[in-house]
């Protein structure tokens, strides 16, 4: 009798797994797709680009005055861009070394 029950459990398990597979396929067809689809990925990418754009625009609004725009005129040819002190050299050669400091 034990051998008969063992022999009948194998086909019963096969039939039960087949029924489960069929029901699972039908259930997946009726359910809506998962929330992370291609459309959701495109929407998330677009939102990330919008957020990055707002960060860049905010940074430029806060720090834009530090950078010269392309339409601003550059200083004239021989005029120094930085005003030099009384000991500043006017030639384009290397500057003299600074005096050594004592410790």
KAKA-V114868 format. One record per backbone hydrogen bond with DSSP energy under -1.0 kcal/mol. CO is the residue of the C=O (numbers start at 0). NH is the residue of the N-H. Records with the same first field share a line. If there is no record, write none. Layout:
CO = NH ; NH
This chain:
0 = 4
1 = 5
2 = 6
3 = 7
4 = 8
7 = 11
8 = 12
9 = 13
10 = 14
11 = 15
12 = 16
13 = 17
14 = 18
15 = 19
16 = 20
17 = 21
18 = 22
19 = 23
20 = 24
21 = 25
22 = 26
23 = 27
24 = 28
25 = 29
26 = 30
34 = 36
36 = 40
37 = 41
38 = 42
39 = 43
40 = 44
41 = 45
42 = 46
43 = 47
44 = 48
45 = 49
46 = 50
47 = 51
48 = 52
49 = 53
50 = 54
51 = 55
52 = 56
53 = 57
54 = 58
55 = 59
56 = 60
57 = 61
58 = 62
59 = 63
62 = 65
68 = 71
84 = 87
